[in-house]
Every structure is written in structure tokens, then in C-alpha cells.
């Protein structure tokens, strides 16, 4: 091979290495953006066996889990469930739940355990307090620590705070309206 051919071959290899470096850098730069897309998509939260529909005014998500279980969560509500047909864990914000009659369904929050049979109720989790309000049906509520439970009927609610007694109250209509308005009702 002559010197000109060797020079072209070396130049071609150097150019190829430069292209590979540019592609590698582009991939590395694109990686955080693709990860951001994954995390943004993760905020559209679904639960196993449930189908999700987004609603506006106010922004919320309706999860139809079949078998008479519908979970409506505020856009910022944090919830998880390995088996949504029997147990739901709520870490923050409000969730409206409709449950057809069944043997067992429980909602756990950092402060409370709500056990239901067939009803429509709202659980609102804020820093230091969980509020439970029953629209229809009955809900049993207890502290997470297992203290004595209270039974709520339609129009009744309880605020659960660590160490505080559970006091069942008929909620004033402005408080009920404000809570239900968060779900477009």
C-alpha cells in the first residue's frame, strides 16, 4: 500500500472513532431526558388489575378495579396496593372510594385503618392527620396502633391523629362540600 492509501485509511478510522464518540455522547446526553420521561409517566399511577381514566375540573384519576371497586384519587394523591380488591395504602392527599358489598376491604394511612363493607367514603391524608368521611354506608376507623375503633355512618367523619382520641362528628356542610368538590361533586 502506498502512503496516500495508508493516510486515507488512518483518516477513515479516526473519523469513524469521532463519529462513535459523538453518538456515545449524544446517547449519554439523551439518557437523562429519557429517564425524565419515564418518571413523568410514572406519575400517572395505576394499580394492579385497575383501568385508569383521567378527569379534569378538578384534575383527578378514576381507577376502575372491577368487582364494584372504584377509586377516585386527587392528582397528587399517593397510593399503592398489591391487591386493590382488599387493601389500599394511602400516603397523602384525598381518595374517594366506592366499594360494593364484600367480606373485607381496608384502607391504611400513616395514622388510621378504615375497614368497610360496602359504601362510598373519602380518606384525606395530610401531615399528622387522616380524615375519614362517609357519604353512604358504614366505615369502621381505628388508629394504626390498634386502639378502640369507631363506626361511622352517612354524614359522619373522624380526624385521626397519633395519640388523640377518636371523636365521631357530623361534619358541617361547608367542610363536606369542600372535600367532595375536590372530586367534582
matplotlib code that plots the C-alpha trace (Angstrom):
import matplotlib.pyplot as plt

x = [0.0, 1.2, 1.5, -1.6, -3.8, -2.4, -3.2, -6.7, -7.2, -5.9, -8.1, -11.1, -10.5, -10.1, -13.3, -15.1, -13.9, -15.0, -18.5, -18.7, -17.7, -20.3, -23.0, -21.9, -22.0, -25.4, -26.8, -25.4, -27.0, -30.3, -30.3, -31.4, -34.2, -35.5, -35.3, -37.3, -39.9, -40.2, -40.5, -43.1, -45.1, -44.9, -47.0, -50.0, -50.4, -52.4, -52.9, -52.8, -55.9, -57.3, -58.0, -57.4, -59.2, -58.0, -60.6, -60.5, -62.1, -60.8, -57.8, -58.1, -57.8, -60.6, -59.4, -62.0, -60.7, -63.7, -65.9, -67.6, -64.5, -63.9, -61.1, -61.0, -57.8, -56.8, -54.0, -51.4, -52.7, -50.1, -51.5, -50.3, -52.0, -50.6, -54.2, -56.6, -59.6, -58.9, -56.4, -55.3, -52.4, -52.7, -49.7, -51.0, -54.0, -57.6, -59.1, -62.9, -63.7, -66.8, -66.9, -69.7, -70.6, -67.8, -66.3, -63.3, -61.8, -59.3, -57.6, -54.4, -52.8, -49.9, -52.5, -55.6, -57.1, -60.5, -62.4, -65.5, -68.2, -70.0, -70.0, -68.8, -66.3, -63.4, -60.0, -57.8, -54.3, -52.3, -49.3, -50.1, -53.8, -56.1, -59.7, -62.3, -65.8, -68.7, -71.0, -73.1, -72.8, -70.7, -66.9, -65.0, -62.0, -59.2, -55.7, -52.9, -51.7, -54.8, -56.7, -60.5, -62.4, -65.4, -68.1, -69.1, -72.4, -73.5, -72.6, -70.2, -66.4, -63.5, -60.0, -57.3, -54.1, -51.5, -52.3, -55.6, -59.0, -61.3, -64.3, -67.2, -68.8, -71.5, -69.4, -70.6, -71.9, -69.1, -66.4, -68.3, -68.8, -65.1, -63.9, -66.3, -65.6, -62.0, -63.7, -66.1, -69.1]
y = [0.0, 3.5, 6.3, 8.0, 4.9, 4.4, 8.1, 7.7, 4.5, 6.1, 9.2, 7.0, 5.1, 8.4, 9.8, 6.6, 6.9, 10.5, 9.5, 6.8, 9.3, 11.7, 9.1, 7.9, 11.5, 12.1, 8.9, 9.9, 13.4, 11.8, 9.3, 11.8, 13.1, 9.5, 8.8, 12.0, 10.8, 7.5, 9.3, 11.7, 8.8, 7.1, 9.8, 8.6, 6.0, 2.8, -0.2, -3.9, -5.0, -1.5, 0.7, 4.4, 7.4, 10.9, 13.6, 17.4, 20.1, 19.3, 17.2, 13.6, 10.0, 7.4, 3.8, 1.1, -2.1, -4.2, -6.2, -3.0, -1.1, 2.4, 4.5, 8.2, 10.0, 13.6, 14.3, 14.5, 11.6, 8.9, 5.4, 1.8, -1.6, -5.0, -6.4, -3.4, -5.7, -6.0, -3.3, 0.2, 2.2, 6.0, 8.2, 11.6, 13.7, 12.6, 9.5, 8.8, 5.1, 3.3, -0.4, -2.8, -5.2, -7.6, -9.5, -7.3, -4.1, -2.0, 1.4, 2.1, 5.5, 6.6, 7.4, 5.2, 2.0, 2.2, -1.1, -1.1, -3.5, -1.6, 2.1, 5.4, 7.3, 9.7, 9.4, 12.5, 12.2, 15.3, 15.8, 14.5, 13.7, 11.4, 12.4, 9.8, 10.9, 8.6, 9.6, 6.4, 3.1, 2.4, 2.5, 1.3, 3.5, 2.8, 4.1, 2.3, 1.3, -0.8, 1.3, 1.0, 1.6, 3.8, 3.2, 6.0, 6.3, 8.6, 12.3, 11.4, 11.8, 11.5, 13.1, 10.6, 11.9, 9.9, 9.8, 11.7, 10.1, 9.2, 11.5, 10.9, 14.1, 15.0, 17.2, 20.7, 21.0, 23.5, 21.0, 18.2, 20.4, 21.5, 17.8, 16.5, 19.4, 18.0, 15.2, 17.3, 16.6]
z = [0.0, -0.7, 1.8, 0.4, 0.9, 4.4, 5.2, 3.9, 5.9, 9.2, 8.5, 7.9, 11.2, 13.1, 11.5, 12.5, 16.1, 16.2, 15.0, 17.6, 20.3, 19.1, 19.1, 22.6, 23.9, 22.3, 23.9, 27.3, 26.9, 25.9, 28.7, 31.5, 29.2, 28.6, 32.4, 33.0, 30.6, 32.5, 35.8, 34.4, 33.1, 36.4, 38.0, 36.0, 38.7, 38.2, 40.4, 39.5, 37.8, 37.5, 34.5, 34.8, 33.3, 33.8, 34.6, 34.6, 36.7, 39.2, 38.0, 39.2, 38.2, 38.3, 38.8, 38.0, 39.6, 38.7, 41.1, 42.3, 43.4, 42.1, 43.5, 42.6, 43.6, 43.5, 41.0, 43.8, 45.9, 46.7, 46.9, 46.5, 46.5, 45.9, 45.9, 45.4, 45.8, 49.5, 50.7, 49.7, 51.3, 51.1, 52.0, 51.1, 49.8, 49.3, 47.8, 47.2, 47.3, 46.2, 47.4, 46.6, 49.5, 50.2, 53.1, 53.6, 52.3, 54.2, 53.7, 55.6, 56.1, 58.3, 61.1, 60.6, 59.4, 57.8, 57.3, 55.1, 53.9, 51.0, 50.9, 49.5, 51.6, 51.5, 53.1, 53.2, 54.4, 55.5, 57.7, 61.1, 60.5, 58.5, 58.0, 57.1, 55.9, 55.0, 52.1, 52.4, 54.1, 57.2, 57.8, 60.9, 61.8, 64.2, 65.0, 63.3, 66.8, 67.2, 69.8, 70.0, 66.8, 66.0, 63.5, 61.0, 59.3, 56.4, 57.1, 59.8, 59.9, 62.2, 62.3, 63.3, 64.8, 66.7, 70.4, 70.1, 70.9, 68.0, 68.1, 65.6, 64.4, 61.9, 59.6, 58.8, 55.3, 54.2, 55.2, 53.3, 50.3, 50.2, 50.4, 47.8, 45.5, 45.2, 43.3, 41.2, 43.3]

ax = plt.figure().add_subplot(projection="3d")
ax.plot(x, y, z, "-o")
ax.set_aspect("equal")
plt.show()
